Amino acid sequence: MKTFRASIDVMPQDNLLDPQGKAVSGTMANLGLPGISSVRIGKHITLQVEAKDKAAAEAQVDEACKKLLANLVMEQYSFSVAEA
């Protein structure tokens, strides 16, 4: 068994309103940063996986995202896996 490190990004679906991102985006001009807009806020998750190879580690991470880490009705996810 090998140890892998996964980096996962979970973001709101593109077609859904992101109230937290909208609030931050609206505040940027007040902070003197008018060039920043369209802010989207999500989650970044890192974890370690014990698996026989990278493909098996990716399968476990994908299953964890689908079952627990992302709400697929409202969120989308992407991840990368590398040997630790």
PADO-777590 format. One line per 10 residues: their letters; for each residue z, x, y of C-alpha. Coordinates in nm, 4 decimals, padded with zeros to 6 digits. Layout:
REM residues N
a = Z X Y ~ ...
END
This chain:
REM residues 84
mktfrasidv = 00.0000 00.0000 00.0000 ~ -00.0809 00.1107 00.3516 ~ 00.0723 00.0102 00.6836 ~ -00.1546 -00.1402 00.9487 ~ -00.0844 -00.2338 01.3086 ~ -00.2383 -00.5522 01.4451 ~ -00.2894 -00.6393 01.8117 ~ -00.3453 -01.0107 01.8675 ~ -00.4464 -01.1931 02.1864 ~ -00.3928 -01.5688 02.2060
mpqdnlldpq = -00.5490 -01.7456 02.5031 ~ -00.5967 -02.1079 02.6132 ~ -00.9303 -02.2573 02.5092 ~ -01.1893 -02.1992 02.7839 ~ -01.2422 -02.5727 02.8359 ~ -00.8691 -02.6481 02.8862 ~ -00.6717 -02.6314 03.2085 ~ -00.4337 -02.3357 03.2304 ~ -00.1642 -02.4509 03.4787 ~ 00.0232 -02.1201 03.4707
gkavsgtman = -00.2969 -01.9242 03.5331 ~ -00.3957 -02.1624 03.8125 ~ -00.0584 -02.1159 03.9839 ~ -00.0840 -01.7366 03.9630 ~ -00.4446 -01.7441 04.0818 ~ -00.3459 -01.9549 04.3836 ~ -00.0686 -01.7124 04.4753 ~ -00.2917 -01.4048 04.4788 ~ -00.4270 -01.4765 04.8300 ~ -00.0699 -01.5124 04.9602
lglpgissvr = 00.0041 -01.1665 04.8209 ~ -00.2901 -01.0127 05.0027 ~ -00.5133 -01.0090 04.6924 ~ -00.7849 -01.2643 04.7763 ~ -01.0391 -01.0965 04.5474 ~ -00.8473 -01.1985 04.2332 ~ -00.9246 -01.5430 04.0931 ~ -00.9746 -01.7386 03.7702 ~ -00.6531 -01.6090 03.6146 ~ -00.5914 -01.7145 03.2516
igkhitlqve = -00.2522 -01.6430 03.0959 ~ -00.1909 -01.6096 02.7240 ~ 00.0130 -01.4106 02.4724 ~ -00.0233 -01.0608 02.3306 ~ 00.1381 -01.0041 01.9917 ~ 00.1703 -00.6820 01.7930 ~ 00.2850 -00.6618 01.4341 ~ 00.2761 -00.4419 01.1265 ~ 00.1144 -00.5450 00.7987 ~ 00.1521 -00.3900 00.4538
akdkaaaeaq = -00.1747 -00.4267 00.2629 ~ -00.3945 -00.2428 00.0136 ~ -00.6790 -00.1989 00.2639 ~ -00.7977 -00.2982 00.6118 ~ -00.9828 -00.6086 00.4890 ~ -00.6673 -00.7401 00.3203 ~ -00.4642 -00.6688 00.6357 ~ -00.7201 -00.8537 00.8493 ~ -00.7062 -01.1517 00.6130 ~ -00.3263 -01.1675 00.6460
vdeackklla = -00.3395 -01.1446 01.0249 ~ -00.6071 -01.4142 01.0435 ~ -00.3960 -01.6433 00.8235 ~ -00.0854 -01.5782 01.0361 ~ -00.2807 -01.6678 01.3507 ~ -00.4145 -01.9899 01.2002 ~ -00.0817 -02.1002 01.0517 ~ 00.1705 -01.9909 01.3136 ~ 00.0721 -01.7691 01.6045 ~ -00.1971 -01.9849 01.7680
nlvmeqysfs = -00.2262 -02.3587 01.8212 ~ -00.5940 -02.3954 01.7347 ~ -00.6186 -02.7299 01.9151 ~ -00.5432 -02.5653 02.2490 ~ -00.5750 -02.1902 02.1928 ~ -00.8182 -01.9301 02.0648 ~ -00.7328 -01.5878 01.9289 ~ -00.8801 -01.2465 01.8644 ~ -00.7296 -00.9437 01.6979 ~ -00.7840 -00.5858 01.5928
vaea = -00.6289 -00.4045 01.2981 ~ -00.5898 -00.0277 01.2620 ~ -00.4089 00.1939 01.0168 ~ -00.0663 00.2833 01.1540
END
